[in-house]
Amino acid sequence: MTATGSTTYLLDEQTPSPLGLQRKAGWIMIGGTCLGTAAFSLLIALAFIVEMDWVRLSSDQGELLGTSLIMARDVMYLAGGIAAMVWMYAAYKRLPQFTGRPNQRKNWWAWAGMLIPGPCLFVPFRIARELASGSRDGEAACSPRLVGVAQASIVIALLAAAATVSLAYAGISQEVVTIAVVLTMAATNVLATIAWSILVLKINKAQEESLA
């Protein structure tokens, strides 16, 4: 039970996820997304180098390298995504201990919001903003602007990915345009990864210090 002034909020009967699980999930999320982004960046660099004819690879070599990087990217992003759902659920379920009031959404939205098309574009960021604002005994664990940076980066990366596919289908092969779009996608992926990593570390630290 947690009290804030005259307001008392009774936590649900289920025991909150242990902070150890939350901490481990956070590190797996950070590691997975960082390695996935690194593989994705290497894939783009490889395609650019081959396209510019700076390095000549046989079709078999190019296919092997490309397939390996794509598999590494997908596996790492999958691991990071699963860990992100675990981390967000654990952190969100614990949030009322610091705010003294119920969460704005049901706890299951913390993981389901990442899976449902449509809501996945805004629900995780709203929950992350709640976590950033109230994970230190009601005080901000970090600036909500960090969530905005992560959200904007991911949206821009998705738009750049859609533009890349559209250019390919339209048969547009202007190198300058293609390179600009692909580099934008890579840069925003890196920025989103950095923003999410800082956010996770700051929220974990704030909750640990508040529970100490």
C-alpha positions in Angstrom: 0.0 0.0 0.0 1.3 3.4 -0.9 0.1 6.8 0.5 0.6 10.2 -1.0 -0.9 13.0 1.2 -4.5 12.0 1.9 -4.7 9.7 -1.1 -4.0 6.0 -0.6 -3.7 3.6 -3.5 -3.9 -0.1 -2.9 -1.6 -2.1 -5.3 -3.1 -5.1 -7.0 -2.8 -8.4 -5.3 -0.2 -9.8 -7.7 3.4 -9.3 -6.7 5.2 -6.8 -9.0 7.9 -8.3 -11.2 11.2 -8.4 -9.3 13.6 -5.5 -10.2 16.2 -8.1 -11.1 14.1 -9.3 -14.0 13.4 -5.7 -15.1 17.1 -4.9 -15.0 18.1 -8.0 -17.0 15.3 -7.4 -19.6 16.6 -3.8 -19.9 20.1 -4.9 -20.6 19.0 -7.6 -23.1 16.8 -5.0 -24.9 19.7 -2.5 -25.1 22.1 -5.3 -26.3 19.7 -6.7 -28.8 18.8 -3.3 -30.3 22.4 -2.1 -30.4 23.6 -5.3 -32.1 20.6 -5.2 -34.5 21.3 -1.6 -35.4 25.0 -2.4 -35.9 24.1 -5.3 -38.3 21.7 -3.1 -40.1 24.3 -0.3 -40.5 26.9 -2.8 -41.7 24.3 -4.1 -44.3 23.7 -0.5 -45.6 27.5 0.1 -45.6 28.1 -3.1 -47.5 25.4 -2.3 -50.1 26.8 1.2 -50.5 30.4 0.0 -50.9 29.5 -2.6 -53.5 27.3 -0.1 -55.4 30.1 2.4 -55.5 32.4 -0.4 -56.8 34.9 0.3 -54.0 35.0 -3.4 -53.3 34.3 -6.2 -55.7 32.5 -9.3 -54.4 31.3 -12.3 -56.3 27.5 -12.9 -56.3 27.9 -15.8 -53.9 30.0 -13.7 -51.5 27.6 -10.8 -51.6 24.6 -13.0 -51.0 26.3 -14.8 -48.1 27.3 -11.5 -46.4 24.0 -9.9 -47.0 22.0 -12.9 -45.8 24.1 -13.2 -42.7 23.7 -9.5 -41.8 20.0 -9.7 -42.4 19.6 -12.7 -40.2 21.8 -11.2 -37.4 19.7 -8.0 -37.6 16.4 -9.8 -37.4 17.4 -12.1 -34.6 18.9 -9.3 -32.5 15.9 -7.0 -33.1 13.5 -9.9 -32.2 15.4 -10.6 -28.9 15.5 -6.8 -28.1 11.8 -6.5 -28.9 10.8 -9.4 -26.6 13.0 -8.0 -23.9 11.5 -4.6 -24.4 8.0 -6.0 -23.7 9.1 -7.7 -20.6 11.0 -4.6 -19.3 8.1 -2.2 -20.0 5.5 -4.5 -18.4 7.7 -4.9 -15.3 8.5 -1.2 -15.0 4.9 -0.1 -15.6 3.4 -2.6 -13.2 5.7 -1.1 -10.5 4.9 2.5 -11.3 2.0 3.0 -8.8 4.5 2.4 -6.0 6.1 5.8 -6.9 3.1 7.8 -8.1 0.6 6.7 -5.5 -2.2 6.4 -8.1 -3.3 3.8 -10.7 -1.7 3.8 -14.1 -3.5 5.5 -16.9 -3.8 2.2 -18.8 -4.1 -1.4 -17.9 -0.8 -3.1 -17.2 -1.1 -5.5 -20.2 -1.0 -2.5 -22.6 2.7 -2.2 -21.7 3.4 -5.3 -23.8 0.3 -5.6 -26.0 0.7 -2.0 -27.2 3.9 -3.1 -29.0 2.1 -5.9 -30.9 -1.2 -4.4 -32.1 -1.0 -2.6 -35.4 -1.9 1.1 -35.0 -1.6 1.4 -31.3 2.0 0.2 -31.6 2.8 3.6 -33.1 1.8 5.6 -30.0 0.9 3.4 -26.9 4.5 2.4 -26.1 5.6 6.0 -26.2 2.8 7.2 -23.9 3.6 4.5 -21.4 7.3 5.4 -21.7 6.4 9.0 -21.0 4.5 7.9 -17.9 7.5 5.9 -16.7 9.9 8.8 -17.4 7.7 11.2 -15.5 6.9 9.2 -12.4 9.5 6.6 -11.7 11.3 8.4 -8.9 8.7 8.8 -6.0 6.5 10.9 -8.3 9.4 13.0 -9.7 10.7 12.7 -13.2 13.3 10.0 -13.8 14.4 11.8 -17.0 13.1 14.3 -19.5 10.0 13.3 -21.4 11.6 14.9 -24.4 13.9 11.9 -24.6 10.7 9.8 -25.4 9.8 12.4 -28.0 13.3 12.0 -29.6 12.9 8.2 -29.7 9.4 8.4 -31.1 10.3 10.9 -33.8 13.4 8.9 -34.8 11.4 5.6 -35.2 8.6 7.4 -37.2 11.2 9.0 -39.5 13.0 5.6 -39.9 9.7 3.9 -40.8 8.9 6.7 -43.3 12.3 6.3 -44.8 11.9 2.5 -45.1 8.5 3.0 -46.8 10.2 5.5 -49.2 12.9 3.1 -50.0 10.4 0.4 -50.9 8.4 2.9 -53.0 11.5 4.0 -54.9 12.3 0.3 -55.6 8.8 -0.5 -56.9 8.7 2.7 -59.0 12.0 1.8 -60.6 13.6 5.1 -59.5 17.3 4.7 -59.5 18.6 8.1 -58.8 21.6 7.4 -56.6 21.5 10.7 -54.7 17.9 10.3 -53.6 18.3 6.6 -52.7 21.4 7.2 -50.7 19.8 10.1 -48.9 16.8 8.1 -47.9 18.8 5.0 -46.8 21.2 7.1 -44.8 18.3 8.8 -43.1 16.9 5.5 -42.2 20.2 4.3 -40.7 20.8 7.5 -38.8 17.3 7.6 -37.2 17.7 3.9 -36.3 20.9 4.7 -34.4 19.3 7.8 -32.8 16.3 5.8 -31.6 18.6 3.1 -30.2 20.6 5.6 -28.2 17.5 7.4 -26.9 15.8 4.1 -25.8 19.0 2.9 -24.2 19.4 6.1 -22.1 15.7 6.0 -21.2 15.8 2.4 -20.0 19.0 3.0 -17.9 17.6 6.2 -16.3 14.2 4.6 -15.4 15.8 1.5 -14.0 18.2 3.6 -11.9 15.4 5.9 -10.6 13.2 2.9 -9.6 16.2 1.2 -7.9 17.1 4.3 -5.9 13.5 4.8 -4.9 13.1 1.3 -3.7 16.4 1.3 -1.8 
